[in-house]
Every structure is written in structure tokens, then in C-alpha cells.
Amino acid sequence: MIKNRIKEYRARYDMKQEELAARVGVRRETIGNLEKGKYNPSLVLAWNIAKVFGVTIEELFTVDES
């Protein structure tokens, strides 16, 4: 499973789900579902989210092998 730190980074930037969603071209529900771990993002979406926060994909997403 892929874990993410989207919610943490949104808090750092005082950004709402709606704003992040608009910046990466998805619906707010998509961001919420990603934060809850309901599904994994495509590589393009992961790249775009990381770019918004100025971090690498590896800083934002990690693989939990347990």
C-alpha cells in the first residue's frame, strides 16, 4: 500500500482540499480519497501534487510493505 503525506503538506501550506484539487485538475473528493488511502494516485497525479508542494514524489508518497 502507498502511504502519503498530502494532508500534512496541505496543513503546512494552509491549503484546503478544494484548492489543491483545482491546482492539479481533479475533484476535491479525489484529494480526500487519496488522503484516506482509498486508492493510489496515477504517476502523473502524484507528480503534479508533489510539484505543487515543491517536493519529490518520494517525500510525499512512501510504500508500506507490511
PDB file of N, H, CA, C and O in Angstrom:
ATOM      1  N   MET A   1       0.838  -1.186   0.000  1.00  0.00           N
ATOM      2  CA  MET A   1       0.000   0.000   0.000  1.00  0.00           C
ATOM      3  C   MET A   1       0.887   1.255   0.000  1.00  0.00           C
ATOM      4  O   MET A   1       1.966   1.275   0.592  1.00  0.00           O
ATOM      5  N   ILE A   2       0.412   2.266  -0.661  1.00  0.00           N
ATOM      6  H   ILE A   2      -0.464   2.250  -1.142  1.00  0.00           H
ATOM      7  CA  ILE A   2       1.151   3.529  -0.709  1.00  0.00           C
ATOM      8  C   ILE A   2       0.579   4.472   0.350  1.00  0.00           C
ATOM      9  O   ILE A   2      -0.622   4.738   0.382  1.00  0.00           O
ATOM     10  N   LYS A   3       1.451   4.961   1.202  1.00  0.00           N
ATOM     11  H   LYS A   3       2.427   4.745   1.176  1.00  0.00           H
ATOM     12  CA  LYS A   3       1.071   5.955   2.208  1.00  0.00           C
ATOM     13  C   LYS A   3       1.431   7.327   1.655  1.00  0.00           C
ATOM     14  O   LYS A   3       2.343   7.459   0.840  1.00  0.00           O
ATOM     15  N   ASN A   4       0.708   8.346   2.105  1.00  0.00           N
ATOM     16  H   ASN A   4      -0.033   8.239   2.768  1.00  0.00           H
ATOM     17  CA  ASN A   4       1.043   9.686   1.622  1.00  0.00           C
ATOM     18  C   ASN A   4       0.985  10.704   2.741  1.00  0.00           C
ATOM     19  O   ASN A   4       0.414  10.459   3.804  1.00  0.00           O
ATOM     20  N   ARG A   5       1.583  11.842   2.482  1.00  0.00           N
ATOM     21  H   ARG A   5       2.047  12.042   1.619  1.00  0.00           H
ATOM     22  CA  ARG A   5       1.637  12.942   3.446  1.00  0.00           C
ATOM     23  C   ARG A   5       0.937  14.184   2.885  1.00  0.00           C
ATOM     24  O   ARG A   5       1.310  15.312   3.207  1.00  0.00           O
ATOM     25  N   ILE A   6      -0.074  13.968   2.050  1.00  0.00           N
ATOM     26  H   ILE A   6      -0.377  13.051   1.788  1.00  0.00           H
ATOM     27  CA  ILE A   6      -0.769  15.080   1.415  1.00  0.00           C
ATOM     28  C   ILE A   6      -1.400  15.995   2.455  1.00  0.00           C
ATOM     29  O   ILE A   6      -1.252  17.215   2.388  1.00  0.00           O
ATOM     30  N   LYS A   7      -2.100  15.408   3.410  1.00  0.00           N
ATOM     31  H   LYS A   7      -2.220  14.417   3.464  1.00  0.00           H
ATOM     32  CA  LYS A   7      -2.785  16.216   4.431  1.00  0.00           C
ATOM     33  C   LYS A   7      -1.782  17.048   5.223  1.00  0.00           C
ATOM     34  O   LYS A   7      -2.035  18.216   5.521  1.00  0.00           O
ATOM     35  N   GLU A   8      -0.650  16.448   5.560  1.00  0.00           N
ATOM     36  H   GLU A   8      -0.445  15.500   5.317  1.00  0.00           H
ATOM     37  CA  GLU A   8       0.404  17.160   6.294  1.00  0.00           C
ATOM     38  C   GLU A   8       0.925  18.358   5.486  1.00  0.00           C
ATOM     39  O   GLU A   8       1.094  19.452   6.024  1.00  0.00           O
ATOM     40  N   TYR A   9       1.173  18.142   4.214  1.00  0.00           N
ATOM     41  H   TYR A   9       1.036  17.253   3.777  1.00  0.00           H
ATOM     42  CA  TYR A   9       1.682  19.236   3.382  1.00  0.00           C
ATOM     43  C   TYR A   9       0.627  20.300   3.141  1.00  0.00           C
ATOM     44  O   TYR A   9       0.954  21.485   3.075  1.00  0.00           O
ATOM     45  N   ARG A  10      -0.624  19.905   3.009  1.00  0.00           N
ATOM     46  H   ARG A  10      -0.890  18.942   3.063  1.00  0.00           H
ATOM     47  CA  ARG A  10      -1.691  20.901   2.866  1.00  0.00           C
ATOM     48  C   ARG A  10      -1.749  21.793   4.103  1.00  0.00           C
ATOM     49  O   ARG A  10      -1.940  23.004   3.992  1.00  0.00           O
ATOM     50  N   ALA A  11      -1.583  21.187   5.287  1.00  0.00           N
ATOM     51  H   ALA A  11      -1.427  20.203   5.377  1.00  0.00           H
ATOM     52  CA  ALA A  11      -1.601  21.965   6.528  1.00  0.00           C
ATOM     53  C   ALA A  11      -0.431  22.946   6.578  1.00  0.00           C
ATOM     54  O   ALA A  11      -0.594  24.086   7.013  1.00  0.00           O
ATOM     55  N   ARG A  12       0.739  22.507   6.137  1.00  0.00           N
ATOM     56  H   ARG A  12       0.871  21.581   5.783  1.00  0.00           H
ATOM     57  CA  ARG A  12       1.917  23.385   6.113  1.00  0.00           C
ATOM     58  C   ARG A  12       1.680  24.617   5.243  1.00  0.00           C
ATOM     59  O   ARG A  12       2.125  25.717   5.568  1.00  0.00           O
ATOM     60  N   TYR A  13       0.980  24.414   4.149  1.00  0.00           N
ATOM     61  H   TYR A  13       0.618  23.520   3.886  1.00  0.00           H
ATOM     62  CA  TYR A  13       0.735  25.489   3.195  1.00  0.00           C
ATOM     63  C   TYR A  13      -0.622  26.159   3.398  1.00  0.00           C
ATOM     64  O   TYR A  13      -1.035  27.002   2.601  1.00  0.00           O
ATOM     65  N   ASP A  14      -1.315  25.773   4.483  1.00  0.00           N
ATOM     66  H   ASP A  14      -0.979  25.089   5.131  1.00  0.00           H
ATOM     67  CA  ASP A  14      -2.641  26.314   4.791  1.00  0.00           C
ATOM     68  C   ASP A  14      -3.542  26.246   3.560  1.00  0.00           C
ATOM     69  O   ASP A  14      -4.159  27.234   3.161  1.00  0.00           O
ATOM     70  N   MET A  15      -3.600  25.057   2.974  1.00  0.00           N
ATOM     71  H   MET A  15      -3.099  24.255   3.297  1.00  0.00           H
ATOM     72  CA  MET A  15      -4.310  24.843   1.723  1.00  0.00           C
ATOM     73  C   MET A  15      -5.482  23.886   1.945  1.00  0.00           C
ATOM     74  O   MET A  15      -5.331  22.857   2.603  1.00  0.00           O
ATOM     75  N   LYS A  16      -6.621  24.220   1.407  1.00  0.00           N
ATOM     76  H   LYS A  16      -6.744  25.056   0.872  1.00  0.00           H
ATOM     77  CA  LYS A  16      -7.793  23.352   1.500  1.00  0.00           C
ATOM     78  C   LYS A  16      -7.752  22.315   0.390  1.00  0.00           C
ATOM     79  O   LYS A  16      -7.063  22.483  -0.616  1.00  0.00           O
ATOM     80  N   GLN A  17      -8.507  21.238   0.594  1.00  0.00           N
ATOM     81  H   GLN A  17      -9.067  21.101   1.411  1.00  0.00           H
ATOM     82  CA  GLN A  17      -8.586  20.195  -0.433  1.00  0.00           C
ATOM     83  C   GLN A  17      -9.041  20.775  -1.768  1.00  0.00           C
ATOM     84  O   GLN A  17      -8.535  20.389  -2.822  1.00  0.00           O
ATOM     85  N   GLU A  18      -9.988  21.695  -1.723  1.00  0.00           N
ATOM     86  H   GLU A  18     -10.399  22.009  -0.867  1.00  0.00           H
ATOM     87  CA  GLU A  18     -10.510  22.293  -2.949  1.00  0.00           C
ATOM     88  C   GLU A  18      -9.428  23.006  -3.742  1.00  0.00           C
ATOM     89  O   GLU A  18      -9.375  22.910  -4.969  1.00  0.00           O
ATOM     90  N   GLU A  19      -8.568  23.720  -3.031  1.00  0.00           N
ATOM     91  H   GLU A  19      -8.611  23.797  -2.035  1.00  0.00           H
ATOM     92  CA  GLU A  19      -7.500  24.466  -3.708  1.00  0.00           C
ATOM     93  C   GLU A  19      -6.492  23.519  -4.344  1.00  0.00           C
ATOM     94  O   GLU A  19      -6.092  23.709  -5.493  1.00  0.00           O
ATOM     95  N   LEU A  20      -6.084  22.506  -3.601  1.00  0.00           N
ATOM     96  H   LEU A  20      -6.408  22.352  -2.667  1.00  0.00           H
ATOM     97  CA  LEU A  20      -5.141  21.538  -4.161  1.00  0.00           C
ATOM     98  C   LEU A  20      -5.759  20.837  -5.365  1.00  0.00           C
ATOM     99  O   LEU A  20      -5.108  20.658  -6.394  1.00  0.00           O
ATOM    100  N   ALA A  21      -7.007  20.446  -5.228  1.00  0.00           N
ATOM    101  H   ALA A  21      -7.536  20.591  -4.392  1.00  0.00           H
ATOM    102  CA  ALA A  21      -7.688  19.769  -6.335  1.00  0.00           C
ATOM    103  C   ALA A  21      -7.711  20.638  -7.590  1.00  0.00           C
ATOM    104  O   ALA A  21      -7.452  20.153  -8.691  1.00  0.00           O
ATOM    105  N   ALA A  22      -8.016  21.909  -7.423  1.00  0.00           N
ATOM    106  H   ALA A  22      -8.226  22.303  -6.528  1.00  0.00           H
ATOM    107  CA  ALA A  22      -8.052  22.827  -8.563  1.00  0.00           C
ATOM    108  C   ALA A  22      -6.674  22.967  -9.199  1.00  0.00           C
ATOM    109  O   ALA A  22      -6.557  23.050 -10.422  1.00  0.00           O
ATOM    110  N   ARG A  23      -5.641  22.991  -8.380  1.00  0.00           N
ATOM    111  H   ARG A  23      -5.736  22.923  -7.387  1.00  0.00           H
ATOM    112  CA  ARG A  23      -4.282  23.177  -8.908  1.00  0.00           C
ATOM    113  C   ARG A  23      -3.768  21.965  -9.669  1.00  0.00           C
ATOM    114  O   ARG A  23      -2.920  22.099 -10.552  1.00  0.00           O
ATOM    115  N   VAL A  24      -4.281  20.766  -9.331  1.00  0.00           N
ATOM    116  H   VAL A  24      -4.970  20.657  -8.614  1.00  0.00           H
ATOM    117  CA  VAL A  24      -3.816  19.566 -10.032  1.00  0.00           C
ATOM    118  C   VAL A  24      -4.850  18.996 -10.992  1.00  0.00           C
ATOM    119  O   VAL A  24      -4.597  17.983 -11.644  1.00  0.00           O
ATOM    120  N   GLY A  25      -6.018  19.641 -11.087  1.00  0.00           N
ATOM    121  H   GLY A  25      -6.223  20.464 -10.557  1.00  0.00           H
ATOM    122  CA  GLY A  25      -7.006  19.257 -12.079  1.00  0.00           C
ATOM    123  C   GLY A  25      -7.855  18.046 -11.748  1.00  0.00           C
ATOM    124  O   GLY A  25      -8.226  17.278 -12.635  1.00  0.00           O
ATOM    125  N   VAL A  26      -8.165  17.875 -10.456  1.00  0.00           N
ATOM    126  H   VAL A  26      -7.863  18.499  -9.735  1.00  0.00           H
ATOM    127  CA  VAL A  26      -9.056  16.782 -10.053  1.00  0.00           C
ATOM    128  C   VAL A  26     -10.161  17.342  -9.159  1.00  0.00           C
ATOM    129  O   VAL A  26     -10.156  18.529  -8.834  1.00  0.00           O
ATOM    130  N   ARG A  27     -11.097  16.497  -8.765  1.00  0.00           N
ATOM    131  H   ARG A  27     -11.100  15.532  -9.029  1.00  0.00           H
ATOM    132  CA  ARG A  27     -12.169  16.918  -7.868  1.00  0.00           C
ATOM    133  C   ARG A  27     -11.694  16.878  -6.414  1.00  0.00           C
ATOM    134  O   ARG A  27     -10.753  16.155  -6.088  1.00  0.00           O
ATOM    135  N   ARG A  28     -12.333  17.644  -5.556  1.00  0.00           N
ATOM    136  H   ARG A  28     -13.097  18.232  -5.821  1.00  0.00           H
ATOM    137  CA  ARG A  28     -11.985  17.658  -4.139  1.00  0.00           C
ATOM    138  C   ARG A  28     -12.085  16.258  -3.536  1.00  0.00           C
ATOM    139  O   ARG A  28     -11.263  15.874  -2.705  1.00  0.00           O
ATOM    140  N   GLU A  29     -13.088  15.506  -3.957  1.00  0.00           N
ATOM    141  H   GLU A  29     -13.756  15.818  -4.632  1.00  0.00           H
ATOM    142  CA  GLU A  29     -13.270  14.150  -3.441  1.00  0.00           C
ATOM    143  C   GLU A  29     -12.065  13.261  -3.727  1.00  0.00           C
ATOM    144  O   GLU A  29     -11.729  12.381  -2.935  1.00  0.00           O
ATOM    145  N   THR A  30     -11.430  13.495  -4.850  1.00  0.00           N
ATOM    146  H   THR A  30     -11.703  14.209  -5.494  1.00  0.00           H
ATOM    147  CA  THR A  30     -10.235  12.723  -5.203  1.00  0.00           C
ATOM    148  C   THR A  30      -9.136  12.955  -4.184  1.00  0.00           C
ATOM    149  O   THR A  30      -8.494  12.005  -3.738  1.00  0.00           O
ATOM    150  N   ILE A  31      -8.911  14.213  -3.810  1.00  0.00           N
ATOM    151  H   ILE A  31      -9.433  14.985  -4.172  1.00  0.00           H
ATOM    152  CA  ILE A  31      -7.886  14.526  -2.817  1.00  0.00           C
ATOM    153  C   ILE A  31      -8.242  13.884  -1.480  1.00  0.00           C
ATOM    154  O   ILE A  31      -7.384  13.298  -0.821  1.00  0.00           O
ATOM    155  N   GLY A  32      -9.504  13.996  -1.083  1.00  0.00           N
ATOM    156  H   GLY A  32     -10.201  14.472  -1.619  1.00  0.00           H
ATOM    157  CA  GLY A  32      -9.943  13.382   0.168  1.00  0.00           C
ATOM    158  C   GLY A  32      -9.732  11.878   0.177  1.00  0.00           C
ATOM    159  O   GLY A  32      -9.269  11.316   1.170  1.00  0.00           O
ATOM    160  N   ASN A  33     -10.072  11.226  -0.926  1.00  0.00           N
ATOM    161  H   ASN A  33     -10.448  11.681  -1.732  1.00  0.00           H
ATOM    162  CA  ASN A  33      -9.880   9.774  -1.021  1.00  0.00           C
ATOM    163  C   ASN A  33      -8.413   9.383  -1.014  1.00  0.00           C
ATOM    164  O   ASN A  33      -8.049   8.356  -0.441  1.00  0.00           O
ATOM    165  N   LEU A  34      -7.576  10.181  -1.636  1.00  0.00           N
ATOM    166  H   LEU A  34      -7.872  11.015  -2.101  1.00  0.00           H
ATOM    167  CA  LEU A  34      -6.134   9.915  -1.591  1.00  0.00           C
ATOM    168  C   LEU A  34      -5.622  10.030  -0.158  1.00  0.00           C
ATOM    169  O   LEU A  34      -4.872   9.172   0.309  1.00  0.00           O
ATOM    170  N   GLU A  35      -6.025  11.083   0.531  1.00  0.00           N
ATOM    171  H   GLU A  35      -6.634  11.779   0.152  1.00  0.00           H
ATOM    172  CA  GLU A  35      -5.578  11.288   1.913  1.00  0.00           C
ATOM    173  C   GLU A  35      -6.015  10.143   2.818  1.00  0.00           C
ATOM    174  O   GLU A  35      -5.294   9.779   3.748  1.00  0.00           O
ATOM    175  N   LYS A  36      -7.175   9.580   2.557  1.00  0.00           N
ATOM    176  H   LYS A  36      -7.760   9.876   1.803  1.00  0.00           H
ATOM    177  CA  LYS A  36      -7.690   8.472   3.368  1.00  0.00           C
ATOM    178  C   LYS A  36      -7.114   7.121   2.948  1.00  0.00           C
ATOM    179  O   LYS A  36      -7.383   6.104   3.587  1.00  0.00           O
ATOM    180  N   GLY A  37      -6.325   7.110   1.879  1.00  0.00           N
ATOM    181  H   GLY A  37      -6.106   7.937   1.360  1.00  0.00           H
ATOM    182  CA  GLY A  37      -5.725   5.865   1.417  1.00  0.00           C
ATOM    183  C   GLY A  37      -6.695   4.951   0.701  1.00  0.00           C
ATOM    184  O   GLY A  37      -6.459   3.745   0.621  1.00  0.00           O
ATOM    185  N   LYS A  38      -7.785   5.500   0.175  1.00  0.00           N
ATOM    186  H   LYS A  38      -7.976   6.479   0.239  1.00  0.00           H
ATOM    187  CA  LYS A  38      -8.777   4.678  -0.508  1.00  0.00           C
ATOM    188  C   LYS A  38      -8.283   4.181  -1.862  1.00  0.00           C
ATOM    189  O   LYS A  38      -8.715   3.131  -2.337  1.00  0.00           O
ATOM    190  N   TYR A  39      -7.391   4.925  -2.474  1.00  0.00           N
ATOM    191  H   TYR A  39      -7.040   5.778  -2.089  1.00  0.00           H
ATOM    192  CA  TYR A  39      -6.768   4.441  -3.696  1.00  0.00           C
ATOM    193  C   TYR A  39      -5.443   5.143  -3.927  1.00  0.00           C
ATOM    194  O   TYR A  39      -5.154   6.168  -3.309  1.00  0.00           O
ATOM    195  N   ASN A  40      -4.643   4.587  -4.819  1.00  0.00           N
ATOM    196  H   ASN A  40      -4.877   3.754  -5.321  1.00  0.00           H
ATOM    197  CA  ASN A  40      -3.333   5.133  -5.128  1.00  0.00           C
ATOM    198  C   ASN A  40      -3.434   6.046  -6.346  1.00  0.00           C
ATOM    199  O   ASN A  40      -4.187   5.762  -7.277  1.00  0.00           O
ATOM    200  N   PRO A  41      -2.682   7.135  -6.339  1.00  0.00           N
ATOM    201  CA  PRO A  41      -2.740   8.060  -7.470  1.00  0.00           C
ATOM    202  C   PRO A  41      -1.985   7.521  -8.673  1.00  0.00           C
ATOM    203  O   PRO A  41      -1.102   6.672  -8.549  1.00  0.00           O
ATOM    204  N   SER A  42      -2.351   8.032  -9.831  1.00  0.00           N
ATOM    205  H   SER A  42      -3.067   8.722  -9.932  1.00  0.00           H
ATOM    206  CA  SER A  42      -1.543   7.741 -11.021  1.00  0.00           C
ATOM    207  C   SER A  42      -0.196   8.438 -10.837  1.00  0.00           C
ATOM    208  O   SER A  42      -0.059   9.329  -9.998  1.00  0.00           O
ATOM    209  N   LEU A  43       0.774   8.033 -11.611  1.00  0.00           N
ATOM    210  H   LEU A  43       0.662   7.310 -12.292  1.00  0.00           H
ATOM    211  CA  LEU A  43       2.090   8.656 -11.537  1.00  0.00           C
ATOM    212  C   LEU A  43       2.006  10.144 -11.879  1.00  0.00           C
ATOM    213  O   LEU A  43       2.672  10.966 -11.249  1.00  0.00           O
ATOM    214  N   VAL A  44       1.197  10.483 -12.865  1.00  0.00           N
ATOM    215  H   VAL A  44       0.656   9.815 -13.376  1.00  0.00           H
ATOM    216  CA  VAL A  44       1.054  11.889 -13.266  1.00  0.00           C
ATOM    217  C   VAL A  44       0.437  12.708 -12.134  1.00  0.00           C
ATOM    218  O   VAL A  44       0.898  13.814 -11.854  1.00  0.00           O
ATOM    219  N   LEU A  45      -0.596  12.181 -11.481  1.00  0.00           N
ATOM    220  H   LEU A  45      -0.970  11.282 -11.709  1.00  0.00           H
ATOM    221  CA  LEU A  45      -1.216  12.907 -10.381  1.00  0.00           C
ATOM    222  C   LEU A  45      -0.246  13.050  -9.208  1.00  0.00           C
ATOM    223  O   LEU A  45      -0.153  14.120  -8.607  1.00  0.00           O
ATOM    224  N   ALA A  46       0.467  11.986  -8.883  1.00  0.00           N
ATOM    225  H   ALA A  46       0.391  11.116  -9.371  1.00  0.00           H
ATOM    226  CA  ALA A  46       1.458  12.059  -7.801  1.00  0.00           C
ATOM    227  C   ALA A  46       2.506  13.121  -8.113  1.00  0.00           C
ATOM    228  O   ALA A  46       2.878  13.903  -7.238  1.00  0.00           O
ATOM    229  N   TRP A  47       2.981  13.153  -9.351  1.00  0.00           N
ATOM    230  H   TRP A  47       2.679  12.517 -10.061  1.00  0.00           H
ATOM    231  CA  TRP A  47       3.966  14.132  -9.795  1.00  0.00           C
ATOM    232  C   TRP A  47       3.419  15.547  -9.648  1.00  0.00           C
ATOM    233  O   TRP A  47       4.104  16.434  -9.139  1.00  0.00           O
ATOM    234  N   ASN A  48       2.185  15.756 -10.094  1.00  0.00           N
ATOM    235  H   ASN A  48       1.628  15.036 -10.508  1.00  0.00           H
ATOM    236  CA  ASN A  48       1.586  17.089 -10.035  1.00  0.00           C
ATOM    237  C   ASN A  48       1.378  17.566  -8.597  1.00  0.00           C
ATOM    238  O   ASN A  48       1.604  18.738  -8.295  1.00  0.00           O
ATOM    239  N   ILE A  49       0.956  16.677  -7.720  1.00  0.00           N
ATOM    240  H   ILE A  49       0.773  15.725  -7.964  1.00  0.00           H
ATOM    241  CA  ILE A  49       0.778  17.051  -6.317  1.00  0.00           C
ATOM    242  C   ILE A  49       2.122  17.401  -5.689  1.00  0.00           C
ATOM    243  O   ILE A  49       2.241  18.408  -4.991  1.00  0.00           O
ATOM    244  N   ALA A  50       3.126  16.577  -5.932  1.00  0.00           N
ATOM    245  H   ALA A  50       3.030  15.759  -6.499  1.00  0.00           H
ATOM    246  CA  ALA A  50       4.458  16.853  -5.394  1.00  0.00           C
ATOM    247  C   ALA A  50       4.984  18.191  -5.904  1.00  0.00           C
ATOM    248  O   ALA A  50       5.619  18.937  -5.159  1.00  0.00           O
ATOM    249  N   LYS A  51       4.724  18.489  -7.160  1.00  0.00           N
ATOM    250  H   LYS A  51       4.208  17.882  -7.765  1.00  0.00           H
ATOM    251  CA  LYS A  51       5.189  19.742  -7.761  1.00  0.00           C
ATOM    252  C   LYS A  51       4.545  20.948  -7.074  1.00  0.00           C
ATOM    253  O   LYS A  51       5.205  21.966  -6.872  1.00  0.00           O
ATOM    254  N   VAL A  52       3.271  20.843  -6.718  1.00  0.00           N
ATOM    255  H   VAL A  52       2.735  20.015  -6.883  1.00  0.00           H
ATOM    256  CA  VAL A  52       2.582  21.938  -6.023  1.00  0.00           C
ATOM    257  C   VAL A  52       3.317  22.283  -4.724  1.00  0.00           C
ATOM    258  O   VAL A  52       3.466  23.455  -4.379  1.00  0.00           O
ATOM    259  N   PHE A  53       3.774  21.248  -4.009  1.00  0.00           N
ATOM    260  H   PHE A  53       3.653  20.296  -4.289  1.00  0.00           H
ATOM    261  CA  PHE A  53       4.424  21.466  -2.720  1.00  0.00           C
ATOM    262  C   PHE A  53       5.941  21.640  -2.835  1.00  0.00           C
ATOM    263  O   PHE A  53       6.610  21.897  -1.834  1.00  0.00           O
ATOM    264  N   GLY A  54       6.479  21.506  -4.027  1.00  0.00           N
ATOM    265  H   GLY A  54       5.935  21.297  -4.840  1.00  0.00           H
ATOM    266  CA  GLY A  54       7.914  21.693  -4.225  1.00  0.00           C
ATOM    267  C   GLY A  54       8.757  20.599  -3.604  1.00  0.00           C
ATOM    268  O   GLY A  54       9.863  20.851  -3.128  1.00  0.00           O
ATOM    269  N   VAL A  55       8.225  19.362  -3.609  1.00  0.00           N
ATOM    270  H   VAL A  55       7.326  19.157  -3.996  1.00  0.00           H
ATOM    271  CA  VAL A  55       8.951  18.225  -3.047  1.00  0.00           C
ATOM    272  C   VAL A  55       9.010  17.114  -4.090  1.00  0.00           C
ATOM    273  O   VAL A  55       8.359  17.188  -5.132  1.00  0.00           O
ATOM    274  N   THR A  56       9.795  16.090  -3.794  1.00  0.00           N
ATOM    275  H   THR A  56      10.324  16.030  -2.947  1.00  0.00           H
ATOM    276  CA  THR A  56       9.849  14.933  -4.693  1.00  0.00           C
ATOM    277  C   THR A  56       8.671  14.008  -4.396  1.00  0.00           C
ATOM    278  O   THR A  56       8.058  14.079  -3.331  1.00  0.00           O
ATOM    279  N   ILE A  57       8.379  13.161  -5.340  1.00  0.00           N
ATOM    280  H   ILE A  57       8.877  13.103  -6.205  1.00  0.00           H
ATOM    281  CA  ILE A  57       7.323  12.169  -5.128  1.00  0.00           C
ATOM    282  C   ILE A  57       7.657  11.303  -3.916  1.00  0.00           C
ATOM    283  O   ILE A  57       6.770  10.952  -3.137  1.00  0.00           O
ATOM    284  N   GLU A  58       8.932  10.960  -3.758  1.00  0.00           N
ATOM    285  H   GLU A  58       9.652  11.245  -4.390  1.00  0.00           H
ATOM    286  CA  GLU A  58       9.357  10.103  -2.651  1.00  0.00           C
ATOM    287  C   GLU A  58       9.137  10.755  -1.292  1.00  0.00           C
ATOM    288  O   GLU A  58       8.918  10.054  -0.303  1.00  0.00           O
ATOM    289  N   GLU A  59       9.190  12.083  -1.226  1.00  0.00           N
ATOM    290  H   GLU A  59       9.367  12.652  -2.029  1.00  0.00           H
ATOM    291  CA  GLU A  59       8.942  12.778   0.036  1.00  0.00           C
ATOM    292  C   GLU A  59       7.460  12.762   0.391  1.00  0.00           C
ATOM    293  O   GLU A  59       7.104  12.794   1.569  1.00  0.00           O
ATOM    294  N   LEU A  60       6.611  12.714  -0.601  1.00  0.00           N
ATOM    295  H   LEU A  60       6.900  12.688  -1.558  1.00  0.00           H
ATOM    296  CA  LEU A  60       5.171  12.800  -0.404  1.00  0.00           C
ATOM    297  C   LEU A  60       4.517  11.414  -0.308  1.00  0.00           C
ATOM    298  O   LEU A  60       3.539  11.237   0.417  1.00  0.00           O
ATOM    299  N   PHE A  61       5.058  10.438  -1.039  1.00  0.00           N
ATOM    300  H   PHE A  61       5.853  10.582  -1.628  1.00  0.00           H
ATOM    301  CA  PHE A  61       4.469   9.093  -1.071  1.00  0.00           C
ATOM    302  C   PHE A  61       5.523   8.068  -0.692  1.00  0.00           C
ATOM    303  O   PHE A  61       6.661   8.128  -1.156  1.00  0.00           O
ATOM    304  N   THR A  62       5.128   7.122   0.163  1.00  0.00           N
ATOM    305  H   THR A  62       4.203   7.073   0.540  1.00  0.00           H
ATOM    306  CA  THR A  62       6.020   6.018   0.544  1.00  0.00           C
ATOM    307  C   THR A  62       5.251   4.700   0.429  1.00  0.00           C
ATOM    308  O   THR A  62       4.024   4.668   0.523  1.00  0.00           O
ATOM    309  N   VAL A  63       5.986   3.637   0.228  1.00  0.00           N
ATOM    310  H   VAL A  63       6.982   3.663   0.151  1.00  0.00           H
ATOM    311  CA  VAL A  63       5.386   2.316   0.118  1.00  0.00           C
ATOM    312  C   VAL A  63       5.476   1.623   1.465  1.00  0.00           C
ATOM    313  O   VAL A  63       6.558   1.508   2.041  1.00  0.00           O
ATOM    314  N   ASP A  64       4.332   1.157   1.969  1.00  0.00           N
ATOM    315  H   ASP A  64       3.453   1.250   1.501  1.00  0.00           H
ATOM    316  CA  ASP A  64       4.280   0.394   3.210  1.00  0.00           C
ATOM    317  C   ASP A  64       4.195  -1.068   2.821  1.00  0.00           C
ATOM    318  O   ASP A  64       3.156  -1.526   2.346  1.00  0.00           O
ATOM    319  N   GLU A  65       5.273  -1.801   3.016  1.00  0.00           N
ATOM    320  H   GLU A  65       6.117  -1.429   3.401  1.00  0.00           H
ATOM    321  CA  GLU A  65       5.337  -3.187   2.554  1.00  0.00           C
ATOM    322  C   GLU A  65       4.807  -4.175   3.578  1.00  0.00           C
ATOM    323  O   GLU A  65       4.861  -5.382   3.340  1.00  0.00           O
ATOM    324  N   SER A  66       4.299  -3.707   4.705  1.00  0.00           N
ATOM    325  H   SER A  66       4.255  -2.726   4.898  1.00  0.00           H
ATOM    326  CA  SER A  66       3.811  -4.651   5.724  1.00  0.00           C
ATOM    327  C   SER A  66       2.441  -5.186   5.419  1.00  0.00           C
ATOM    328  O   SER A  66       1.905  -5.987   6.185  1.00  0.00           O
TER     329      SER A  66
END
